[in-house]
Amino acid sequence: MKKIKRQQIVETVKNFYMDAVISLPEDVYESLTNAYQQEEGLSKEILSQIIENQRVALEDKIPLCQDTGLPVIFVYWGTKVIYEDGDPREAFNEGISLAVERGYLRASVVDDPIFERNNTKNNTPCIIHFELVDGEQVKIIVVPKGAGSENMSALKMLKPSEGLDGVKNFVIETVKNAGGNPCPPVIVGVGVGGNFELSAILAKKALLRKVGQPNKNSLYAQLERELLEEINSLEIGPMGIGGRTTALAVHIEYFPCHIASLPVAVNIQCHSARHKEVEI
């Protein structure tokens, strides 16, 4: 059995969250570079500025975007890992709080969504998804998820009779309605199946796949390709000014569901697709 201490989690989350807000994953950066080569005119200039923004962020150690997000953390906790320091969620929240303080990150979380809306001043509590997995490791994925793209996401409980066409129409309509608001080019995460809440989590997880990496199921991989082609044919383009690249990728995750249901969630991610992954 492996033991993990509170401070290990605190330091890991703090360091990786501070790193995540200033640097894009390599696959995201490469996809933006490829999109730049395919665009022309103002669309090409917009992409050049997005790419330059990454260079400046890395050089000056400053956030890629002023919206450093509501922290989302996926935790895959090995069944042979022991934690003896109380509730591990406290360690994750402390790590985020320290990252906000020491990285001078914008505080963007309010304690009450409707009435008081007082700023918590440290972007906590964060949203944590725990899953038990076999082994002696704890895998942590930190995701600074900005509100601009999150606000353009949607979920719908389709009738099973609506089938494939219903899923496609809902995904495309969601991206079309979003227009330039989520700062395209976007990554489109789609969760299909499960139930109301699981479909949304699946859509969020889909955003973490390497850009363009197809679903292992060939039918879903084909659907991803078709959706990406149709979304890019909308010509919303970089930052909504028109062009060939509205989306860098469409990723779908699915799960078995009730015979009377067809849940579909669409989680949109802006071009600043920030996340970091580590094992301890």
Secondary structure, DSSP 8 states (H G I E B T S, - for coil): -EE--HHHHHHHHHHHHHHHTT---HHHHHHHHHHHHH--HHHHHHHHHHHHHHHHHHHHT--SSS---EEEEEEEEETTEE--SS-HHHHHHHHHHHHHHHTT-----BS-SSS---B-SS--S-EEEEEEESSS-EEEEEEEE-HHHHTT-EEEEE-GGGHHHHHHHHHHHHHHHHTTTT-SSEEEEEEEEE-HHHHHHHHHHHTTS-TT---SSHHHHHHHHHHHHHHHTT---GGGS--S-SEEEEEEEEEEE-TT-EEEEEEEE-S----EEEE-
